[in-house]
Amino acid sequence: MRGKKISIGLTAVLAIAAMALLVTGTRAGAQTEAVLFSFNSTGGCSDPSSLIFDASGNLYGTNGCGGSSGYGTVFELVPASDGSWKEIVLHNFNNDGTDGIYPIGPLIFDAAGNLYGSTLATGDKSYCFTNITCGTVFELMPKAGGGWTEKVLHNFNTNANGYRPNSPLVFDPAGNLYGTTGGGGAYGSGTVFELTPKAGGGWEHRILHNFGHDAGDGSGPQSDLIFDAAGNLYGTTFLGGLYGTPYCGGGCGVVFELSPTVSGGWAEKIIYKFGPANSCVDGCGPNPRLILDASGLGLYGTTQEGGALGLGALFELMPAGSGRWKERVVHSFGNSTDGWGPDPGLIFDAAGNLYGATNYGGNGTNCGVDSCGTVFKFTPIAGGGWAETILHSFSNNGVDGYDPSGALVFDDSGSLYGVTRGGGAYNSGTMFKITP
């Protein structure tokens, strides 16, 4: 399972248009990429998610398939003194699917060291398209003496409840969990939900927003949510917005804001719709992950398609007064050895530089017609604009991996870690490190 998003249906590259900002592209000469671990799964299937560090320098993630059941795992990667890394499988999802299958989203820790995540499918099969899956939210708790115990916190077991939770979860300061479902809800277009711990145990599920309530609302959220300092939530939907371009039909996706109301509910506001003027020059199909800049005001993200070259865009959204937001394209992917099809997961460093990856493109070879993918960096230029640097193009017949997936993560020394869906010693994906 590659874990790709739904295709918008772009079948032709858009005409080259004037870019919103001039961005220069360079090759990095001092970056070193190394494969630290090759995933090995029966049938060549692993589909690793974004990684997270614990305080000891161990890495944690999920495999969307593979493991003893073939339905995915939660794993830990532990560094050894010789520089190698050992994988420890913390949980294999059951053959019967009762604890969920296909955990495609990244994990998060709570303050006590417990892990939380979601599965794309199954769980309680009592509903959901004649027992064809709904999904779960789960918790993994470390046991005294070793090992981990898995607990299902919520089963998405009715259509109105939402189904297919396919994004990372996020905590608020009170310990409540928030996430999205890609389908279901009151209008069948997905939901934003909250899980609140109940006194005496268990979690209470509440829908904060049902997508598709009117023609201009978003549809199909696959987004992790982010809080701003005021407690507002931001995210994206891959479809909807109803600008009706020739490429997106019912809309090319939106960025939304949810704000708590005095009555205890949440009010949705669409702050940007992609694909105006019957084109996708501003991007189409926003990827799930948004990120706030250091000011806490500017939002940055990527789109899978669109931009001046039709192959994806890096965009910025800034408040423009009177509750309005202004979007500008920082970079259109697909120029020369530049990557294309940017993957979810931008991150900032302390200096304000942006890092991310593309699924395809670069100057790598022997990864199929789509090339192998890249890792990139964008540096702000004095006076405005951004300069792009390609830190690594995946190649070598896929030995160093290809099709990088999800967000990158820094260690304390400033090195970048990430995963690929393909390549490596077993062609099941890799965990890699890029050292400055």
Kinemage of the C-alpha trace (Angstrom):
@kinemage 1
@onewidth
@group {chain A} dominant
@subgroup {mainchain}
@vectorlist {calphas} color= white
{ca met a 1} P 0.000 0.000 0.000
{ca arg a 2} L 1.627 3.181 -1.139
{ca gly a 3} L -0.534 5.451 0.978
{ca lys a 4} L -1.123 7.971 -1.793
{ca lys a 5} L -3.909 10.518 -1.686
{ca ile a 6} L -6.872 10.460 -4.054
{ca ser a 7} L -5.908 11.695 -7.509
{ca ile a 8} L -7.526 14.945 -8.547
{ca gly a 9} L -7.446 13.822 -12.148
{ca leu a 10} L -4.900 16.165 -13.635
{ca thr a 11} L -4.065 14.561 -16.974
{ca ala a 12} L -2.008 17.269 -18.602
{ca val a 13} L 0.703 19.623 -17.463
{ca leu a 14} L -0.567 23.162 -17.151
{ca ala a 15} L 0.835 25.862 -19.369
{ca ile a 16} L 3.854 27.571 -17.876
{ca ala a 17} L 2.757 30.750 -16.143
{ca ala a 18} L 4.548 33.549 -14.412
{ca met a 19} L 5.616 32.398 -10.970
{ca ala a 20} L 4.439 34.355 -7.975
{ca leu a 21} L 7.974 34.568 -6.623
{ca leu a 22} L 11.301 34.040 -8.327
{ca val a 23} L 13.035 31.072 -6.727
{ca thr a 24} L 16.493 29.937 -7.657
{ca gly a 25} L 17.497 26.277 -7.508
{ca thr a 26} L 20.928 24.959 -6.634
{ca arg a 27} L 22.560 21.673 -5.816
{ca ala a 28} L 24.013 21.136 -2.350
{ca gly a 29} L 27.622 20.053 -2.320
{ca ala a 30} L 28.201 19.354 1.373
{ca gln a 31} L 25.224 17.131 2.238
{ca thr a 32} L 25.718 13.402 2.822
{ca glu a 33} L 22.873 10.886 2.636
{ca ala a 34} L 23.158 7.482 4.297
{ca val a 35} L 20.701 4.606 4.620
{ca leu a 36} L 20.582 3.677 8.289
{ca phe a 37} L 17.972 0.931 8.044
{ca ser a 38} L 16.195 -1.068 5.322
{ca phe a 39} L 12.691 -2.259 6.089
{ca asn a 40} L 12.101 -5.944 5.301
{ca ser a 41} L 8.511 -7.055 4.892
{ca thr a 42} L 6.926 -10.061 3.256
{ca gly a 43} L 5.864 -9.179 -0.248
{ca gly a 44} L 7.939 -5.997 -0.222
{ca cys a 45} L 5.246 -4.053 1.624
{ca ser a 46} L 5.959 -1.792 4.579
{ca asp a 47} L 4.843 1.802 3.821
{ca pro a 48} L 6.598 3.504 6.765
{ca ser a 49} L 5.190 6.741 8.187
{ca ser a 50} L 6.922 9.873 9.451
{ca leu a 51} L 9.262 9.243 12.379
{ca ile a 52} L 9.330 10.810 15.839
{ca phe a 53} L 12.158 10.844 18.399
{ca asp a 54} L 11.915 10.031 22.088
{ca ala a 55} L 14.157 11.699 24.681
{ca ser a 56} L 16.749 8.898 24.371
{ca gly a 57} L 17.224 9.288 20.613
{ca asn a 58} L 15.138 6.287 19.561
{ca leu a 59} L 12.777 6.656 16.597
{ca tyr a 60} L 9.167 5.482 16.364
{ca gly a 61} L 6.793 5.027 13.461
{ca thr a 62} L 4.219 2.817 11.780
{ca asn a 63} L 4.256 0.516 8.784
{ca gly a 64} L 0.968 0.694 6.924
{ca cys a 65} L 1.235 -2.955 5.877
{ca gly a 66} L 3.449 -5.958 6.564
{ca gly a 67} L 4.203 -7.474 9.933
{ca ser a 68} L 3.016 -10.881 11.136
{ca ser a 69} L -0.547 -10.281 9.931
{ca gly a 70} L 0.264 -8.229 6.839
{ca tyr a 71} L -1.901 -5.388 8.184
{ca gly a 72} L 0.800 -3.173 9.633
{ca thr a 73} L 2.937 -2.558 12.693
{ca val a 74} L 4.122 0.008 15.199
{ca phe a 75} L 7.912 -0.064 15.436
{ca glu a 76} L 10.854 1.424 17.301
{ca leu a 77} L 14.310 1.953 15.760
{ca val a 78} L 17.165 1.881 18.291
{ca pro a 79} L 20.705 3.062 17.450
{ca ala a 80} L 23.669 0.815 18.293
{ca ser a 81} L 27.203 1.887 19.189
{ca asp a 82} L 28.503 0.712 15.791
{ca gly a 83} L 26.181 3.094 13.927
{ca ser a 84} L 23.626 0.465 12.937
{ca trp a 85} L 19.953 0.575 13.903
{ca lys a 86} L 17.788 -2.258 15.213
{ca glu a 87} L 14.047 -2.477 14.597
{ca ile a 88} L 11.787 -3.587 17.454
{ca val a 89} L 8.174 -4.294 16.537
{ca leu a 90} L 6.038 -2.920 19.365
{ca his a 91} L 2.716 -4.084 17.976
{ca asn a 92} L 1.418 -6.245 15.124
{ca phe a 93} L -2.155 -5.420 14.178
{ca asn a 94} L -4.423 -8.466 14.381
{ca asn a 95} L -5.436 -10.739 11.544
{ca asp a 96} L -9.091 -10.226 12.427
{ca gly a 97} L -8.698 -6.450 12.284
{ca thr a 98} L -10.489 -5.830 15.582
{ca asp a 99} L -7.719 -3.489 16.755
{ca gly a 100} L -7.527 -1.792 13.352
{ca ile a 101} L -5.487 -2.338 10.204
{ca tyr a 102} L -3.304 -0.099 8.016
{ca pro a 103} L -1.851 2.427 10.504
{ca ile a 104} L -0.698 4.960 7.916
{ca gly a 105} L -0.426 8.071 10.071
{ca pro a 106} L 2.498 9.229 12.240
{ca leu a 107} L 2.485 8.663 15.993
{ca ile a 108} L 2.475 11.145 18.862
{ca phe a 109} L 3.626 10.840 22.503
{ca asp a 110} L 1.850 12.041 25.600
{ca ala a 111} L 3.749 13.349 28.638
{ca ala a 112} L 3.789 9.866 30.215
{ca gly a 113} L 5.493 8.240 27.205
{ca asn a 114} L 2.417 6.539 25.757
{ca leu a 115} L 2.021 6.446 21.977
{ca tyr a 116} L -1.141 7.373 20.065
{ca gly a 117} L -2.115 6.820 16.449
{ca ser a 118} L -4.918 5.822 14.109
{ca thr a 119} L -5.659 3.049 11.652
{ca leu a 120} L -7.225 3.607 8.282
{ca ala a 121} L -9.563 0.655 8.456
{ca thr a 122} L -11.480 -1.995 10.382
{ca gly a 123} L -11.943 -2.063 14.121
{ca asp a 124} L -15.563 -2.748 15.083
{ca lys a 125} L -17.032 -4.297 11.929
{ca ser a 126} L -20.652 -3.990 13.010
{ca tyr a 127} L -21.280 -1.252 10.443
{ca cys a 128} L -19.274 0.567 7.790
{ca phe a 129} L -20.248 -0.569 4.332
{ca thr a 130} L -21.291 -4.065 5.271
{ca asn a 131} L -18.253 -4.727 7.395
{ca ile a 132} L -15.677 -3.199 5.070
{ca thr a 133} L -13.879 -1.047 7.599
{ca cys a 134} L -14.121 2.117 9.558
{ca gly a 135} L -10.870 2.700 11.423
{ca thr a 136} L -9.698 3.221 14.997
{ca val a 137} L -7.754 5.498 17.323
{ca phe a 138} L -5.352 3.491 19.487
{ca glu a 139} L -2.940 3.921 22.390
{ca leu a 140} L 0.243 1.926 23.097
{ca met a 141} L 1.431 1.874 26.715
{ca pro a 142} L 4.883 0.627 27.798
{ca lys a 143} L 4.727 -2.267 30.280
{ca ala a 144} L 6.947 -2.631 33.320
{ca gly a 145} L 9.705 -5.043 32.376
{ca gly a 146} L 9.337 -4.470 28.646
{ca gly a 147} L 6.784 -4.730 25.903
{ca trp a 148} L 3.795 -2.594 25.064
{ca thr a 149} L 0.040 -2.951 25.519
{ca glu a 150} L -2.333 -1.722 22.805
{ca lys a 151} L -5.752 -0.286 23.606
{ca val a 152} L -8.411 0.878 21.143
{ca leu a 153} L -9.696 4.266 22.330
{ca his a 154} L -12.370 4.696 19.671
{ca asn a 155} L -13.978 2.687 16.889
{ca phe a 156} L -15.431 4.632 13.972
{ca asn a 157} L -18.391 2.320 13.619
{ca thr a 158} L -21.175 4.347 12.038
{ca asn a 159} L -21.306 6.452 8.911
{ca ala a 160} L -22.410 9.502 10.891
{ca asn a 161} L -19.493 8.902 13.276
{ca gly a 162} L -17.041 9.395 10.409
{ca tyr a 163} L -14.706 6.784 8.999
{ca arg a 164} L -11.160 6.441 7.643
{ca pro a 165} L -9.121 8.467 10.171
{ca asn a 166} L -6.007 8.939 8.085
{ca ser a 167} L -4.074 11.760 9.684
{ca pro a 168} L -1.878 12.382 12.724
{ca leu a 169} L -3.552 13.234 16.000
{ca val a 170} L -2.854 16.334 18.089
{ca phe a 171} L -3.260 17.041 21.817
{ca asp a 172} L -4.553 20.265 23.310
{ca pro a 173} L -3.138 21.469 26.686
{ca ala a 174} L -5.969 19.708 28.543
{ca gly a 175} L -5.083 16.296 27.087
{ca asn a 176} L -7.890 16.034 24.540
{ca leu a 177} L -7.130 14.467 21.155
{ca tyr a 178} L -8.128 15.935 17.788
{ca gly a 179} L -8.100 14.471 14.299
{ca thr a 180} L -9.959 14.128 11.002
{ca thr a 181} L -11.786 11.409 9.115
{ca gly a 182} L -11.684 11.335 5.338
{ca gly a 183} L -15.260 10.131 4.958
{ca gly a 184} L -18.579 9.909 6.726
{ca gly a 185} L -20.188 12.472 8.971
{ca ala a 186} L -23.533 14.184 8.495
{ca tyr a 187} L -22.895 14.968 4.818
{ca gly a 188} L -20.566 12.110 3.877
{ca ser a 189} L -17.552 14.364 3.226
{ca gly a 190} L -15.533 13.774 6.393
{ca thr a 191} L -15.262 15.240 9.876
{ca val a 192} L -13.067 16.933 12.449
{ca phe a 193} L -13.377 15.097 15.765
{ca glu a 194} L -12.333 15.420 19.403
{ca leu a 195} L -11.676 12.583 21.874
{ca thr a 196} L -11.945 13.567 25.537
{ca pro a 197} L -10.810 11.275 28.376
{ca lys a 198} L -13.693 10.384 30.696
{ca ala a 199} L -13.486 10.156 34.469
{ca gly a 200} L -13.088 6.497 35.363
{ca gly a 201} L -11.730 5.521 31.952
{ca gly a 202} L -12.707 5.561 28.315
{ca trp a 203} L -12.886 8.389 25.822
{ca glu a 204} L -15.820 10.424 24.578
{ca his a 205} L -16.043 11.144 20.846
{ca arg a 206} L -17.445 14.445 19.583
{ca ile a 207} L -17.665 15.794 16.029
{ca leu a 208} L -16.542 19.407 15.839
{ca his a 209} L -17.319 19.869 12.137
{ca asn a 210} L -19.055 17.913 9.378
{ca phe a 211} L -17.629 18.774 5.959
{ca gly a 212} L -19.900 19.266 2.968
{ca his a 213} L -22.539 21.317 4.774
{ca asp a 214} L -22.727 23.655 1.763
{ca ala a 215} L -21.413 23.750 -1.788
{ca gly a 216} L -18.317 25.784 -0.930
{ca asp a 217} L -17.138 23.691 2.011
{ca gly a 218} L -14.143 21.390 1.791
{ca ser a 219} L -14.390 17.641 1.258
{ca gly a 220} L -12.196 14.673 2.097
{ca pro a 221} L -9.937 16.000 4.883
{ca gln a 222} L -6.731 14.011 5.284
{ca ser a 223} L -5.082 16.659 7.380
{ca asp a 224} L -3.276 16.715 10.651
{ca leu a 225} L -4.521 19.703 12.605
{ca ile a 226} L -2.430 22.490 14.124
{ca phe a 227} L -3.282 24.924 16.902
{ca asp a 228} L -2.353 28.586 16.899
{ca ala a 229} L -1.659 30.507 20.113
{ca ala a 230} L -5.334 31.519 20.393
{ca gly a 231} L -6.563 27.907 20.303
{ca asn a 232} L -7.850 27.918 16.726
{ca leu a 233} L -7.389 24.785 14.611
{ca tyr a 234} L -6.151 24.784 10.998
{ca gly a 235} L -6.143 22.050 8.398
{ca thr a 236} L -6.741 21.192 4.753
{ca thr a 237} L -9.141 19.189 2.629
{ca phe a 238} L -7.908 17.540 -0.541
{ca leu a 239} L -11.105 18.279 -2.461
{ca gly a 240} L -14.031 20.697 -2.291
{ca gly a 241} L -14.304 24.466 -2.391
{ca leu a 242} L -16.251 24.337 -5.665
{ca tyr a 243} L -14.219 26.592 -7.904
{ca gly a 244} L -14.949 23.969 -10.529
{ca thr a 245} L -11.753 23.939 -12.601
{ca pro a 246} L -11.509 21.491 -15.495
{ca tyr a 247} L -9.096 19.453 -13.357
{ca cys a 248} L -10.854 19.275 -10.008
{ca gly a 249} L -14.572 19.042 -10.745
{ca gly a 250} L -16.129 19.892 -7.381
{ca gly a 251} L -13.111 21.803 -6.179
{ca cys a 252} L -9.347 21.605 -5.721
{ca gly a 253} L -9.288 21.706 -1.929
{ca val a 254} L -9.330 24.283 0.846
{ca val a 255} L -7.501 25.511 3.931
{ca phe a 256} L -9.906 25.832 6.854
{ca glu a 257} L -9.924 27.337 10.329
{ca leu a 258} L -12.017 26.095 13.259
{ca ser a 259} L -12.509 28.503 16.155
{ca pro a 260} L -14.074 27.674 19.534
{ca thr a 261} L -17.331 29.513 20.226
{ca val a 262} L -18.697 30.832 23.523
{ca ser a 263} L -21.429 28.187 23.401
{ca gly a 264} L -18.861 25.378 23.440
{ca gly a 265} L -19.047 24.560 19.748
{ca trp a 266} L -16.667 25.298 16.892
{ca ala a 267} L -17.177 27.619 13.922
{ca glu a 268} L -15.585 26.823 10.564
{ca lys a 269} L -14.163 29.422 8.201
{ca ile a 270} L -12.681 28.662 4.768
{ca ile a 271} L -9.578 30.848 4.600
{ca tyr a 272} L -8.496 29.769 1.117
{ca lys a 273} L -9.905 27.830 -1.845
{ca phe a 274} L -7.452 26.420 -4.387
{ca gly a 275} L -7.945 26.564 -8.131
{ca pro a 276} L -9.546 29.956 -8.900
{ca ala a 277} L -10.044 31.249 -12.454
{ca asn a 278} L -10.375 27.734 -13.923
{ca ser a 279} L -6.729 26.915 -13.330
{ca cys a 280} L -4.499 25.393 -10.696
{ca val a 281} L -1.628 27.868 -10.938
{ca asp a 282} L -1.973 28.503 -7.189
{ca gly a 283} L -1.831 24.756 -6.513
{ca cys a 284} L -4.388 21.939 -6.445
{ca gly a 285} L -4.976 19.258 -3.844
{ca pro a 286} L -3.297 20.643 -0.721
{ca asn a 287} L -1.279 18.073 1.176
{ca pro a 288} L -2.359 17.236 4.716
{ca arg a 289} L 0.340 19.005 6.712
{ca leu a 290} L 0.370 22.761 7.392
{ca ile a 291} L 3.060 24.482 9.444
{ca leu a 292} L 3.141 27.844 11.232
{ca asp a 293} L 6.172 30.128 10.911
{ca ala a 294} L 8.025 31.547 13.914
{ca ser a 295} L 5.667 34.512 14.112
{ca gly a 296} L 2.728 32.169 14.609
{ca leu a 297} L 0.863 33.975 11.832
{ca gly a 298} L 2.017 32.599 8.488
{ca leu a 299} L 0.877 29.178 7.271
{ca tyr a 300} L 2.981 27.117 4.861
{ca gly a 301} L 2.104 23.963 2.970
{ca thr a 302} L 2.400 22.091 -0.306
{ca thr a 303} L 0.012 20.897 -2.981
{ca gln a 304} L 0.347 17.622 -4.841
{ca glu a 305} L -0.482 19.134 -8.199
{ca gly a 306} L -0.907 22.508 -9.851
{ca gly a 307} L 1.475 25.418 -9.680
{ca ala a 308} L 2.977 27.034 -12.764
{ca leu a 309} L 4.238 23.688 -14.097
{ca gly a 310} L 1.328 21.525 -12.946
{ca leu a 311} L 3.535 19.338 -10.733
{ca gly a 312} L 2.942 20.746 -7.276
{ca ala a 313} L 3.555 23.936 -5.337
{ca leu a 314} L 4.917 25.280 -2.061
{ca phe a 315} L 2.548 27.985 -0.813
{ca glu a 316} L 2.317 30.605 1.896
{ca leu a 317} L -0.844 32.006 3.517
{ca met a 318} L -0.636 35.291 5.419
{ca pro a 319} L -3.348 37.265 7.257
{ca ala a 320} L -4.363 40.251 5.103
{ca gly a 321} L -6.618 42.136 7.513
{ca ser a 322} L -10.378 42.083 8.111
{ca gly a 323} L -10.299 38.323 8.516
{ca arg a 324} L -8.927 37.753 5.020
{ca trp a 325} L -5.873 35.701 4.006
{ca lys a 326} L -3.569 36.092 1.022
{ca glu a 327} L -1.929 33.149 -0.731
{ca arg a 328} L 1.254 33.263 -2.772
{ca val a 329} L 3.180 30.474 -4.442
{ca val a 330} L 6.691 30.285 -3.037
{ca his a 331} L 7.782 27.636 -5.550
{ca ser a 332} L 6.333 25.640 -8.446
{ca phe a 333} L 7.905 22.181 -8.588
{ca gly a 334} L 8.999 20.349 -11.731
{ca asn a 335} L 11.716 22.540 -13.247
{ca ser a 336} L 14.714 20.607 -14.639
{ca thr a 337} L 16.171 18.340 -11.888
{ca asp a 338} L 13.833 19.842 -9.310
{ca gly a 339} L 11.555 17.299 -7.688
{ca trp a 340} L 7.827 17.137 -8.239
{ca gly a 341} L 4.817 15.814 -6.392
{ca pro a 342} L 5.832 17.218 -2.980
{ca asp a 343} L 4.983 14.949 -0.066
{ca pro a 344} L 3.242 16.132 3.107
{ca gly a 345} L 5.548 17.368 5.790
{ca leu a 346} L 7.370 20.689 5.810
{ca ile a 347} L 9.540 21.573 8.801
{ca phe a 348} L 11.362 24.757 9.815
{ca asp a 349} L 14.819 24.938 11.359
{ca ala a 350} L 15.759 27.549 13.968
{ca ala a 351} L 17.019 29.909 11.254
{ca gly a 352} L 13.678 29.931 9.419
{ca asn a 353} L 14.670 27.615 6.558
{ca leu a 354} L 12.060 25.185 5.223
{ca tyr a 355} L 12.738 21.496 4.505
{ca gly a 356} L 10.691 18.809 2.802
{ca ala a 357} L 10.661 16.063 0.175
{ca thr a 358} L 9.134 15.227 -3.182
{ca asn a 359} L 7.887 11.788 -4.197
{ca tyr a 360} L 9.265 12.081 -7.720
{ca gly a 361} L 11.758 13.942 -9.850
{ca gly a 362} L 15.354 14.915 -9.214
{ca asn a 363} L 18.263 13.550 -11.198
{ca gly a 364} L 18.115 10.009 -9.838
{ca thr a 365} L 17.776 7.082 -12.222
{ca asn a 366} L 16.430 3.532 -12.308
{ca cys a 367} L 13.376 4.203 -10.174
{ca gly a 368} L 10.851 3.987 -13.005
{ca val a 369} L 9.483 6.671 -15.275
{ca asp a 370} L 8.720 8.990 -12.376
{ca ser a 371} L 12.329 9.232 -11.101
{ca cys a 372} L 13.163 8.754 -7.453
{ca gly a 373} L 12.350 11.881 -5.469
{ca thr a 374} L 14.318 14.556 -3.644
{ca val a 375} L 14.918 16.237 -0.300
{ca phe a 376} L 14.870 20.034 -0.561
{ca lys a 377} L 15.602 23.165 1.461
{ca phe a 378} L 14.233 26.688 0.980
{ca thr a 379} L 16.185 29.625 2.399
{ca pro a 380} L 14.552 33.065 2.727
{ca ile a 381} L 16.275 35.770 0.663
{ca ala a 382} L 16.810 39.276 2.008
{ca gly a 383} L 14.183 41.536 0.457
{ca gly a 384} L 11.777 38.674 -0.266
{ca gly a 385} L 11.699 35.360 -2.108
{ca trp a 386} L 13.210 31.999 -1.329
{ca ala a 387} L 16.205 30.091 -2.710
{ca glu a 388} L 15.812 26.340 -3.251
{ca thr a 389} L 18.622 23.846 -2.632
{ca ile a 390} L 18.315 20.150 -3.501
{ca leu a 391} L 19.936 18.333 -0.587
{ca his a 392} L 19.600 14.866 -2.100
{ca ser a 393} L 18.262 13.139 -5.206
{ca phe a 394} L 17.477 9.486 -4.585
{ca ser a 395} L 19.092 7.122 -7.090
{ca asn a 396} L 21.478 4.128 -7.165
{ca asn a 397} L 18.817 1.717 -8.425
{ca gly a 398} L 16.829 2.536 -5.318
{ca val a 399} L 19.515 1.231 -2.930
{ca asp a 400} L 19.409 4.572 -1.094
{ca gly a 401} L 15.614 4.487 -1.235
{ca tyr a 402} L 13.059 6.216 -3.423
{ca asp a 403} L 9.662 7.867 -2.990
{ca pro a 404} L 10.380 9.655 0.332
{ca ser a 405} L 7.303 9.738 2.538
{ca gly a 406} L 6.015 12.090 5.210
{ca ala a 407} L 7.712 14.714 7.324
{ca leu a 408} L 11.412 14.930 8.060
{ca val a 409} L 12.715 15.256 11.609
{ca phe a 410} L 15.874 16.864 13.040
{ca asp a 411} L 18.175 15.342 15.636
{ca asp a 412} L 20.054 17.502 18.156
{ca ser a 413} L 23.016 17.925 15.814
{ca gly a 414} L 20.920 19.273 12.926
{ca ser a 415} L 20.906 16.105 10.819
{ca leu a 416} L 17.680 15.202 8.996
{ca tyr a 417} L 15.964 11.816 9.234
{ca gly a 418} L 13.215 10.462 7.037
{ca val a 419} L 11.774 7.356 5.402
{ca thr a 420} L 11.137 6.133 1.870
{ca arg a 421} L 8.380 3.815 0.682
{ca gly a 422} L 10.589 1.996 -1.816
{ca gly a 423} L 14.155 0.884 -2.325
{ca gly a 424} L 16.699 -0.270 0.189
{ca ala a 425} L 18.160 -3.741 0.597
{ca tyr a 426} L 14.732 -5.433 0.416
{ca asn a 427} L 12.848 -2.892 -1.710
{ca ser a 428} L 10.491 -2.296 1.215
{ca gly a 429} L 11.654 1.205 2.039
{ca thr a 430} L 14.412 2.795 4.111
{ca met a 431} L 15.176 5.058 7.017
{ca phe a 432} L 17.761 7.614 5.891
{ca lys a 433} L 19.851 10.407 7.379
{ca ile a 434} L 21.108 13.566 5.682
{ca thr a 435} L 24.076 15.164 7.416
{ca pro a 436} L 24.981 18.815 6.742
